[in-house]
Amino acid sequence: MKRNRRLPWLFGLLTALILLAGGTAVGLAARLVVAPQAGETVEVDTASLPTAMGQSVDEVVFYPWNLYDEEHFETNISEELKAERMPWYVYNLEGVPITMGFSGMSASLEKGRVRNYSGYWTDCPVNTRDGQTALLDVAFGQDYQDFGMTWVARSTGELPTRAQRDAALAVVQEDVCQFLTQPAEQSPIGSLLSSVWTYLATSPYLDSGGVWYETLGATALDGVLGPLEQVRQRLYDQEPDPNLSVQQRLEQICTVAQEEANCYVQLVTTQRQVVVVFTCSQPEYDSWNIVGLYYDVGLEQYSGIAINSRAGYGYGY
């Protein structure tokens, strides 16, 4: 994962995102993820995105990675406190990757660069269930407004071809349609998000010794899954036409998500990954929750999840 050194004030995504369904909602949805208050502008780390759906950007970065300065990172906790928290680090670092099918993270536990309210593990070698190699980045962070936990593995070796990226994009588009038009547990996305939520919500370290990350993570994830359930019910009530194309179904999903639950469904491709971003906002409280789900083109599987939230004006934490 690239280390951003410009440290913009905004937590969320550092790169503009492309709405799944194009049209006039593109600008609105991208603003909601990058800057949730209409009319504001932000600095992004990539060149201006083309308007054509399906073009790629270099990278999608979620909080707290936008605050990580690899060259100037300094810890502010003692080795004793780090050792005291190691059982929680182990739970945090190993469990969610295992849920996604990655093993071997235990060999990289000591690689962490941690502060009191944040931590980063980079380029940790892991293996998929079928023996492919990958590198895993893990981070957690919390400040007076923002919260984030991320686990993202990426393939190694040669970059995927355009044809491979297009094929992966088609898989993810179909998965998104299935996730929001059928019972959640019957879709790959719904099954994975449910497993991650269960892992966080049943952590033995909930609210333990000032470490509240699993509580916040489960709450933020629920802040996305709950509104999306409203979207799913609305779409079910409308009895979607089975003859619609994938693109038409996505357009319908995006429209209903915005109207029904202040949610935005976006998708962006990078050189190695397709990233689905679900954003559910509460504009009256200047608050929102974001879930980013990564599909790795080379590994041909979902390989990462990022959970972000903002409590408006610093309240709620």
URWOLIN-V128699 format. One record per helix or strand of 3 or more residues. SS is the DSSP state (alpha for helix, beta for strand). FROM is the first residue (numbers start at 0). TO is the last residue. If there is no record, write none. Layout:
ss = [SS | SS]
from = [FROM | FROM]
to = [TO | TO]
This chain:
ss = [alpha | alpha | alpha | alpha | beta | beta | beta | beta | alpha | alpha | alpha | alpha | alpha | beta | beta | alpha | beta | beta | alpha]
from = [24 | 64 | 78 | 104 | 112 | 117 | 132 | 145 | 161 | 183 | 187 | 212 | 245 | 262 | 272 | 282 | 286 | 300 | 311]
to = [33 | 66 | 98 | 110 | 114 | 126 | 141 | 154 | 180 | 185 | 200 | 237 | 260 | 268 | 281 | 284 | 295 | 309 | 313]
